[in-house]
Amino acid sequence: MTAVVLQQANQLLDKVKVYEVKIQAYIAQNQLTEAMETALAVLQLLGVKFPTQPSKWDIWRGLLATKLALTGKRIEDLVNLPPMRQPDKLAAMRILSSVMSAAYFAMPEMMPLIVFKQVNLSVKYGNAAVSASAYSSYGLILCDFCGDINTGYRFGQLALSLLSQVKAKNAANLAASTKAKTWANVHFFVKPWKDHLNSTLQPLLEAYAEGLETGDLQAAGYAAHNYCIHSYFSGKELSKLQAEMATYSEVLTQLKQERTLQMNKLYRQVLLNLQEQRSPQGQNHHLRDYQQCYSEQDHRCYLNGKLYQESQMLGQHQDAKDLTAICVLYFNKLILSYLFGFYQQSVANATIAQRHLEGLRGSIIIPLFHFYDSLARLAMYGESSQSMGEGKKGWGNELADAGTRGRGDAGTGRMEIPHTISFTPQSVSLQSILQQVAVNQKKLKKWADYAPMNHLHKFYLVEAERYRILGRVNQAAELYDRAIALAKEHEYLQEEALGNELAGKFYLAQGKTTIARAYMLEAHYAYLKWGAVAKIKDLEERYLQLVAPTKIKIKDRGSVKTTTASTTNSNCTETLDLATVMQAYQAISGEIILDNLLSKLMKSLIQNAGAEKGFLLLPTKTKQESNNVTMLIEAAGAAGSEQVKVLLSLPLNNYLPTSIINYVVRTQETVVLNDASREGYFTQDDYIQQYQPQSILCCPLVNQGNLSGIIYLENNLTTSAFTPDRLEIIKLLSSQAAISIENAKLYSELRARESQLTQFLEAIPVGVVVLAANGQPYYSNYQAKQLLGKYLLATATSSPKVSSLEKAPIYIAETNQLYPREELIGVRALKGESATINDLAIHQGDQVVPVQSWETPIFDEQGNIIYAIVALADITERKQAEAERIVFMGELETKNIALQEMNRIKDEFFKNTSHELRTPLNGIIGSIRLILDEFCDDRNEEVELLQQADQSAIHLLEIIDQILEIVKLKEGKFSVEIQPTNLHGCLTEVIDELRSRIQHKSLQLQRSYAPQPLLVLADFTSLKQVLFNIIENAVKFTDSGSITVTTKIQSTIEGEIPEEIRMAVVEIQDTGIGIEPSQQNKLFQPFIMLDGSTTRSQGGIGLGLVIAQKFIELMGGSITIESAGTNQGTTVAIALPLG
C-alpha cells in the first residue's frame, strides 16, 4: 500500500506522512536498521544530512553547536517561540521524531545528533508540534550524557509546558498527537533523575491512554512498557505486576508492536524466575546445548521459560542490532545471578551488559547497573578470597554454599558476545575491584545528590559492602542500617530486603548469630511481601537456621540450648519464643517519647534477660568523646513490678559498682560476671564487697560508634544467670535501644525546636496560617489573628478541602465584591497549587486593610496534601509607596520623553550642521590647494601656514564624517556587506598608506602573520577604515620604539573547536604612552577624551574607537584594548569570524 502511494505522489512533502508510517512499521516489526536507513534517506532529500558513522567528535560538536544556538535564551522562554511554518522543516521534524526510538535502540551514537538537529531547527524556525518531544529528548541527553541534571530537568519541564501551550492555543489535536511520546519521554528519561520513581507511574499510564486515544500506538506501547519497568524497580508486588504486564502483553499483540512485546515478555520472564514459576516440562529441550556447562541449579539465572527464551531471542536481538534488548537481557541476568549467589556469573553478565550500556542511556537502569555491578564485584571477591582487608575472613568459609556456585555466562556465541566469561580469584585483585567500585560510587553519589530518595540507600549499601571487604566492621554495620532505613522510608521493598540479607550475612560472618537472625527474618519478610518466592526458598535453603521459626529453651540453673521448632526437650522448665523477643524489639523501636521508651526498655530487658533488677545509665551532656564522661541513672526497675522509675538523673554513688561502669565506658565492651563476689577483676569494688551480688551483666549501648548509654542487670538468686544466649538477646535489644534512645533524644530536641519555631512565628511581622487537609485552621500566629480574628477558630465541617476562611470579610481590593470562594486564600493550596494573591482586602469595620498572601501545599511521602501554609502581609504602607511611585514614574516618564526629544534634536542638529559644514569646508580645502599649486615650489612662511590650514580643514572634515557615521549607527541606517575578505591584504593596504608617517617618526614596524592566508567574514571598506584608525592611533601616540602587527587563529573556548566557531585575531601593539587602568573603561564612550596633555594635543572628539567598535560588532567580531599603564604601551585586539 505504501509503495503505491509513494509511486503516485509527485512531491516529496506529499510522501512524508507515508514514510512516517513506513518507519513506524519497521520499528514495530523490530527492523531497526531498515527504519534508520529509510529515515536517513528521506532526511537527505529534505536537506538534513548526518554522518554515516557518527563519532564522539560529531556528538561533541553537535552538542556545542546546540548550546551556542541556545546561548542567551532562557530555557523557559523557548515555549514562546513562534510556530514553525516552513513545510520542509516541519517534514524533517516529523521524520526525525519518527525514527528517534530506532536510533535509541540500534544506533545510540546517532540519537543525540537527531535530537540536536530537532532542537536547532526549533530554535531557528520556531516550535513544531514534535518540538516538545525533542526538548524532552534533549533533557535526556543533558541528564545522562552531560551529567547536567538541573538543566536537563528544566528541558523536561519545558516539554510539558509546550504541550500545555499548544493545547491552550486551540491546537488540541497537535498537542494530543505528541503528548503520549513527550509524556513517556519526560517521565521515563528525565523525571527520575530528580523525582521519586513512584511519581512517574501515573503519568506513564496517562501517556499510554493518550497514545491509544490519538492513535500513536508506538508511544502507547512504550509508555505501558516503561510503566512496568518503573513499577518493577520501585518494588511493586510481583504477582500484581505480573497480572498487569499480562494485560499489556495482550494489548501489544493487538497493536502489533512486536519489539515492545518482546521486551515486555523478557521482563515478565524475570518476574516468573523470581516467583519460581518455571517453564513447563518439554520446553527445556532447547536449552541442552545452551546450558550444558551449568548445573540444573542455575535455572533461576537464565531467562528461558514459557514467555521468553534467551537461547533463541539473543540471536534475533543481535540480527536487529538491538543494543537496548541485549543490554536489558544481560542486565537482568546480572541481577538474578547476584540475588541467587552466583557472583562470578553475575560479574560476567555485568561485563557484557556494560558493553551495550549505550542502548539504555537516560533510563533508571543506568544507576541500577552501577549499583548491582559494584555489589557483584565485591561479593565475588568476598567469595573467592580467603582474606578480607587485613587478614579478615570473607564469606567464603562461613557460607560455603555460595562459594561453590556456577560461574561465567551463557550465550549463543554470536557477534561479540562470548559464550562464557570466566572470572577466577587469580584474574581479579582487591585493588582492581575497589577501583571499579569507586568509579561506580562516584556516579551513584552524584545521582544521589539530585535524587536521594532513589539512590542514596543504594550508595550506602555499596559502601557497607566495601567496608565489609576492608574489614572495617563498625562503619559497615552503621551503613547497613542506614541503607535499610532509607530503602524502607522510600518504599524500595526489594532493596530493603537485600539490605537486610547482606547485613544478616555480615553479622553471621562476625559470629553474631542472633543479630544475623533478626536481619535475615526482616529480609525473609520483605522478600515475602515483594512476592519473590524463589528468593525466599533461596534464603531458606542457605540459612535455614536463621529464618526457620526458632525457640530458645532455658533449663534449670540457666543452662541454654537452642533448637529448631521441630526439636523437643522434656527437661525444659522455661521456653522463650523468638516472637516474644521480636515483640520487645518492635516495642522499643516504635517508641519516641523518652520516658516511655526507658520504661518499656527496662521491662523488656529484665523480662528477657532473667534479671532481678536493672538500671539504665545515660551520659550527661558533656562531650561523649571524653573518657571522663559522667553517667547518671535514668531508669530503674525490678522483676515482678510493673512500675519503672524513669528520668531520675541520679549519680551512681552506692547504687552500682562504679569500677564496672567505668570499665564499660572506657572500653565499650560488655562485662558478664557469673559469680561477681568470687571471680573476675571487680571483686574489690565497694558495691560488690557490700552487697555480694551473684550474676551481673553490664552492656554498652553504642550507636554509630558513640556511647548512648549502659544497661546494668543483676540476678542475686543464682550464679551464671546471664547465659550466652541471653547475652545475645540483650545485645539484639540493646542495639535497637541505642538507636531508639538517640531517636527519642532527637524527638525531644525536635519538640523543643518546634516550640522555638512557634516563638519565631509569633514574633515575625507577617500573619501565618496553617490549614489542615479538611480546610480547618491548624495553627495561626498573632499577626494572623489580628487580621482575621474569630474566623481562624476551627469549626466542624463535613466538606473536605474547604477553607473555613470562606466566611471571612475578604474582598477584592478597591471593590465591595467578596473574593471568589474558589480563589480564596488556602483553597488553591489545598488543591495542590502554590499561589500568590496581590488583590486582597480585609474589611475590619470601617477600616480596609490591603493584604498580599502566599500559599503553598505540604505533602506527605505518598504525595497526599496534609497541610496548606498561608502567609498574610499587611501591605498598607507598600500600597501608599506604590501610589507615590506611580506619580514619580509619571514625572520620570515625562522627563524621559523630553530627554529623548532633546537627543533627537541634538542628532538632527549634528546631521544638518555636519552637512552644512561639509560644503564650505570642501570649498575651503579646494581653494587652499589651488593656492598651494601656484606656490608649490616656495618654502616661505605663507605656504607653511596654508599647508597647516589644509590639514586642519581635512581634520575637520574627518570629524564631520565621524559625526555622520555615529548618527547613522544610532539610527540603524548603516549597513555592511559581509563577504570573505583577505585580512592580510587589507592590512597591507593600510600599512602602505601609513608607511610615510611611520618612517617620519622613525618607528620600527614589525609584522608576525599567521602562516596561512586568513579569510575573514567582513565588509572590506569598514574593516580597512577600522584598521587604519587603530594603526594611525598607534603611530600618533608612539614617539619612539615599535609597532607590531600580529595575526593568528584563536578559539573562543578551550579545547579543540569546530572550524565554524574559530576566530581570526589581529593585534596592534605599540610602545607608546599607554592608558591608565582607571581610564580604560571610558575608551568606548562617545565624545570622551582621556585626560592628559598628549592625548589632547593629538586632537579628535572621542568618536574613533566608538565607531570602530560598532563596525566590528556589525561584522560579528569584537575589539578589546589592554594597557598596563602610562608609558607601558597599548595592545588592541580585533577578533573576526573566519570566512
Buried (B, 14 or more C-beta within 10 A) or exposed (E): EEEEBEEEBEEBEEBBEBBBEBBBBBBBBBBBBBBBBBBBEBBEBBEBEBEEEBEEEBBBBBBBBBBBBBEEEEBEEBBEBEBBEBEBBBBBBBBBBBBBBBBBBBBBBBBBBBBBBBBBBBBEBBBBBBBBBBBBBBBBBBBBBEEBBEBBBBBBBBBBBBBEBBBEEEBEEBBBBBBBBBBBBBBBBBBBBBBBBBBBBEBBBBBBBBBBEBEBBBBBBBBBBBBBBBBBBBBBBBBEBBEBBEEBBEBBEEBEBBBBBBBBBBBBBBBBBBBBBBBEEEEBEBBEEBBEEBEEEBBBBBBBBBBBBBBEBBBEBBEBBBBBBBBBBBBBBBBBBBBBBBBBBBBBBBBBBBBBBBBBBBBBBBBBBBBBBBBBBBBBBBBBBEBBBEEBBBBBEBBEEBBEBBBBBBBBEEBEBBEBBEBEBEEBEBEEBBEBBEEBBEBBBBBBEBBBBBBBBBBBBBBBBBBBBBBBBEBBBBBBBBBBBBBBEBBBBBBBBBBBBBBBBBBBBBEBBBBBBBBBBBBBBBBBBBBBBBBBBBBBEBBEBBBBEBBBBBBEEBEBBBEEEEEEEEEBEEEBEBEBBBEBBEBBBEBBEBBEBBBBBBBBBBBBBBBBBBBBBBBEEEEEEEEEBEBBBBBBBBBEEEEBBBEBEBBBEEBBBBBBBBBBBEEBEBBBBBBBBEEBEBBEBEBBEEBEBBBBBBBBBBBBEEBBBBBBBBBBEBBBBBBEBBBBBBBBBBBBBBBBBBBBBEBBEEEEEEEEEEEEBEEEEBBBBBBBBBBBBBBBBEBBBBBBBEBBEBEEEEEEBBBBBBEBBBBBBEEEEBBEEEEBBBBBBBEBEEBEBEBBBBBEEEEBBBBBBBBBBBEEEEEEBEBBBBBBBBBEEEBEEEEEEEEEEEEEEEEEEEEEEEEEEEBEEBBEEBEEBBEEBEEBBEBBBEBBEEEEEEEEEEBEEBEEBBEBBEEBBBBBBBBBBBBBBBEEEBEBEBEEBBBBBBBEBBBEEBEEEBEEEEBEBEEEBBEEEBBBBBBBEBBBBBBBBBBBBBBBBBEEBBBBBBBBBEEEEEEEBBEEBBBBBBBBBBBBBBBBEEBBEBBBEBEBEBEBEEBEEEEBBBBBBBBBBBBBEBBBBBBBBBBEEEEBBBBBBBBBBBB
